[in-house]
Amino acid sequence: MKISVLDVATLGDDLNFDAINRLGDVVVYDITRQEDVIDRIKDAEVLILNKVKLTRENLPYAKNLKLVCITATGFDNVDLDYCQKHNIGVCNVAGYSTDSVVQLTIAMAFSLATNLYSFGDYVKSGKYTNSGVFNCVKPVFREMSALTWGVVGLGNIGTKVATIAKTMGCTVLAYKRTPTGSYTCVDIDTLCQKSDIISIHTPLCDETFHLINEKRLSMMKDGAILINVARGSVVDEAAVCNAVINKKLGGLGVDVYSTEPMQPDSPYQKLLNCENVIFTPHMAWGAIDSRQRCMDEVAKNIESFINGEKRSRLV
């Protein structure tokens, strides 16, 4: 089979492709600009892609296309309706990055709650050496077991974050459209009012767009910590920025942005030098273990298709 990988640079250059190479003739492109899509899909039988958009405008040129493999859980960049009508299979990969995203969430929460940047800077700047005092306990921080952690979204990632938070002794509150008995589920306003730490793990849809907005930020405890590792537009970025500047939020961790990469006119640009803010470049999913697992799952999806089976199929 003729297999084209359209944007391998979004996955890293350190992955093992042996499992995919065994399945056909593979052509790999680092990046595919939207204007180059038609030329690069026209002969392919299988497409592997991450962020490239396949639309009803360019898909008709892929006369030989049989299968699209998305190297992610989200699939809004592929026109599923067109693919279904034209007998083109589409697969995604779900659950491959749970541990990676949870790890960053916990790292951000612990770092922000413990003021690690401030204490580290105190030593590295020479202030500790020159102080003449054997310790420093400012800025004040609290033990995790004294805090309430609000988890927005209880999918695989949110559930594992909640489990770790509970293990640390936190009181855990959860916001979930369909409440579960595993954790105390409350409405989003109650979660915002009662939580010391809030981490977001919900998909972006009409109901969750700007779920965290100016009104809900105003409800939060003074000094609350907010972490977004879901989708950028689940929060109102301008309102979040103002909440940090006005010291309503005591800490902010962000891995996702409404436009990626972060743009020069992003409100977050105002926070780049804030000690209580952690920005990361949409890498929560990207541990080497997670990325290799993703590619191995793609290979299994293609092999399943070749064998006349359906695996991880969206259509």
C-alpha positions in Angstrom: 0.0 0.0 0.0 1.1 3.6 -0.6 1.2 5.3 2.7 1.9 9.0 3.1 2.8 10.6 6.5 1.9 14.3 6.0 3.2 16.1 9.1 5.7 13.9 11.0 7.4 17.0 12.5 4.4 17.5 14.8 5.2 14.1 16.3 9.0 14.5 16.8 12.0 13.1 14.9 12.8 10.4 17.4 10.1 7.8 16.7 10.5 4.2 15.4 8.5 3.7 12.2 9.4 0.0 11.6 5.9 -1.2 12.3 4.5 1.2 9.7 7.3 0.6 7.1 6.5 -3.1 7.1 2.9 -2.3 5.9 3.7 -0.6 2.6 5.6 2.0 0.6 5.9 4.9 3.0 6.6 8.5 2.1 7.2 10.9 5.0 6.8 14.7 4.9 7.9 16.9 7.8 5.2 19.4 7.3 2.5 19.8 4.7 1.1 23.2 4.1 -2.5 23.4 3.2 -1.7 24.5 -0.3 0.4 21.3 -0.8 -2.2 18.8 0.4 -3.8 18.0 -2.9 -0.4 17.1 -4.5 0.6 14.9 -1.6 -2.6 12.9 -1.2 -3.5 12.3 -4.8 -1.7 8.9 -5.1 -1.9 7.7 -1.5 -4.0 4.8 -0.3 -3.4 5.5 3.4 -2.8 8.9 4.9 -1.3 9.4 8.4 -1.7 12.9 9.7 -2.0 15.0 12.8 -3.1 18.6 12.1 -3.4 18.7 8.3 -7.0 19.4 7.2 -8.7 17.0 4.9 -11.8 18.8 3.5 -14.4 18.3 0.8 -12.4 20.7 -1.3 -9.2 18.6 -1.3 -10.4 15.0 -0.7 -11.9 14.5 -4.2 -8.3 14.6 -5.6 -7.4 11.5 -3.5 -8.8 9.0 -6.0 -7.0 6.0 -4.4 -7.6 6.9 -0.8 -8.9 4.0 1.4 -7.9 5.0 4.9 -7.1 8.1 7.0 -5.2 7.6 10.2 -5.2 10.5 12.6 -2.4 10.5 15.1 -4.5 12.1 17.8 -7.8 11.6 19.6 -9.5 14.7 18.1 -10.8 14.5 14.5 -12.2 17.9 13.7 -9.6 18.4 10.9 -11.1 15.6 8.8 -14.4 15.8 7.0 -16.0 12.6 8.3 -19.2 13.0 6.4 -17.3 13.1 3.1 -15.2 10.1 4.0 -18.2 8.1 5.0 -20.1 8.9 1.8 -17.0 7.9 -0.3 -16.1 4.7 1.6 -12.9 6.1 3.1 -12.2 4.7 6.5 -11.0 7.1 9.3 -9.3 6.0 12.5 -8.1 8.0 15.5 -6.0 7.0 18.5 -7.6 7.4 21.9 -6.1 7.2 25.4 -2.5 7.0 24.2 -1.4 10.2 26.1 -3.2 9.9 29.4 -0.2 9.3 31.6 1.8 12.0 29.8 -0.9 14.7 30.2 -1.6 13.7 33.8 2.2 14.0 34.6 2.3 17.6 33.3 -0.9 18.5 35.2 0.5 17.2 38.5 3.9 18.8 37.8 2.3 22.2 37.2 0.0 21.9 40.2 2.8 20.9 42.6 5.2 23.5 41.3 2.7 26.4 41.5 1.3 25.3 44.9 4.8 25.1 46.3 6.1 28.3 44.7 9.1 26.3 43.3 10.1 29.0 40.9 10.3 31.6 43.6 12.3 29.5 45.9 14.6 28.3 43.2 15.2 31.9 42.0 16.0 32.9 45.6 18.9 30.5 45.6 20.1 31.0 42.0 20.0 34.8 42.3 22.5 34.7 45.3 19.9 36.1 47.7 20.0 32.9 49.8 23.8 33.0 50.0 23.8 36.6 51.0 21.0 36.4 53.5 22.9 34.9 56.4 19.8 32.9 57.3 19.7 29.1 56.9 16.3 29.0 55.4 13.5 30.9 53.6 9.8 30.2 54.0 8.3 33.1 52.0 6.2 33.1 49.8 4.0 31.0 52.0 2.7 27.7 50.7 0.4 25.0 52.1 0.4 21.3 52.1 -1.6 19.6 49.3 -3.6 17.7 51.9 -5.1 21.0 53.1 -6.4 21.9 49.6 -9.5 21.3 47.6 -8.7 20.2 44.0 -11.5 20.8 41.4 -11.3 18.5 38.3 -13.2 19.8 35.3 -13.9 16.7 33.2 -13.7 13.1 34.4 -12.5 11.2 31.3 -9.4 9.1 31.5 -7.1 12.0 32.2 -9.4 13.8 34.7 -10.1 10.6 36.6 -6.4 9.8 36.9 -5.6 13.4 38.1 -8.4 13.1 40.6 -7.0 9.8 41.9 -3.5 11.3 42.4 -5.0 14.4 44.1 -7.0 12.2 46.4 -3.9 10.1 47.2 -2.1 13.3 48.2 -4.9 14.0 50.7 -6.7 16.7 48.7 -10.5 17.0 48.9 -11.6 16.3 45.3 -14.5 18.0 43.6 -15.5 17.1 40.0 -17.5 18.7 37.3 -19.0 16.1 34.9 -22.0 16.4 32.6 -23.1 12.9 33.8 -22.3 12.7 37.5 -20.5 9.7 38.8 -20.4 8.2 42.3 -16.6 7.9 42.3 -16.1 11.5 43.3 -18.2 14.4 44.7 -19.7 15.9 41.5 -20.9 19.5 41.7 -21.9 22.2 39.2 -19.2 24.3 37.6 -20.0 27.4 39.7 -19.7 25.4 43.0 -16.4 23.9 41.8 -15.0 27.4 41.1 -16.1 28.7 44.4 -14.7 25.9 46.6 -11.5 24.8 44.9 -8.0 25.9 45.7 -6.7 24.2 42.5 -8.7 23.8 39.3 -7.4 21.7 36.4 -9.3 21.5 33.1 -9.6 18.2 31.2 -12.8 18.6 29.1 -13.2 18.6 25.3 -14.0 21.9 23.5 -17.5 22.1 22.3 -20.3 24.7 22.3 -21.1 24.0 25.9 -17.5 24.3 27.1 -16.4 27.3 25.1 -15.2 29.9 27.6 -16.5 27.7 30.4 -14.0 29.5 32.6 -14.9 33.2 32.1 -14.8 36.5 33.9 -17.8 35.6 36.0 -16.5 32.3 37.1 -13.0 33.6 37.8 -14.6 36.2 40.1 -16.2 33.4 42.0 -12.8 31.7 42.7 -11.0 31.9 46.0 -8.3 34.6 46.1 -5.0 32.9 45.2 -6.6 29.9 43.5 -4.5 28.0 40.9 -5.9 27.4 37.4 -4.4 24.8 35.0 -5.5 24.3 31.5 -4.2 21.2 29.6 -7.5 20.7 27.6 -8.2 23.2 24.8 -7.3 26.9 24.8 -10.8 28.2 24.2 -12.3 26.4 27.2 -11.1 29.5 29.0 -11.5 33.2 28.2 -7.8 34.0 27.9 -8.2 37.8 28.3 -10.2 37.3 31.5 -7.6 34.7 32.8 -4.8 37.2 32.1 -6.6 39.9 34.0 -7.2 37.6 36.9 -3.5 36.9 37.2 -2.5 40.6 36.9 -5.1 41.6 39.5 -3.8 38.8 41.8 -7.2 37.0 41.8 -5.4 33.9 40.6 -2.4 32.9 42.6 -1.0 30.6 39.9 -1.6 29.7 36.3 -0.5 26.7 34.2 -1.2 26.7 30.5 -0.3 24.1 27.8 -3.0 25.0 25.2 -3.9 28.1 23.4 -6.9 29.4 21.5 -4.5 29.9 18.5 -1.4 27.8 18.4 1.4 28.6 18.6 0.7 31.4 21.0 0.3 34.6 18.9 2.1 38.0 19.4 -1.3 39.5 20.2 -2.3 36.8 22.8 -3.3 38.2 26.2 -0.9 35.7 27.7 2.1 37.7 26.3 1.5 40.0 29.3 2.3 37.2 31.7 5.6 35.9 30.2 7.7 37.2 33.1 5.3 36.3 35.9 6.9 34.0 38.5 3.5 32.4 39.3 2.8 31.4 35.6 3.9 28.3 33.8 3.5 28.2 30.0 4.4 25.1 28.0 4.1 24.6 24.2 1.3 22.1 23.9 3.6 19.3 24.9 1.6 17.6 27.7 0.7 14.7 25.4 4.3 14.4 24.1 6.3 12.1 26.3 8.4 9.8 24.1 6.5 6.8 25.5 3.2 8.4 24.6 4.3 9.4 21.0 5.7 6.0 20.3 2.5 4.3 21.6 0.5 6.5 19.3 2.5 5.4 16.2 2.3 1.8 17.2 -1.5 2.1 17.5 -1.6 3.7 14.1 0.3 0.7 12.7 -2.2 -1.6 14.3 -5.1 0.4 12.8 -3.6 0.0 9.3 -2.9 -3.7 9.7 -6.4 -4.2 10.9 -7.7 -2.4 7.8 -5.5 -4.5 5.5 -7.0 -7.7 7.2 -10.5 -6.5 6.5 -11.2 -5.6 10.2 -12.3 -2.4 11.8 -10.2 -1.0 14.7 -10.5 2.5 16.3 -12.8 3.5 13.4 -14.7 6.7 13.4 -16.3 5.9 10.0 
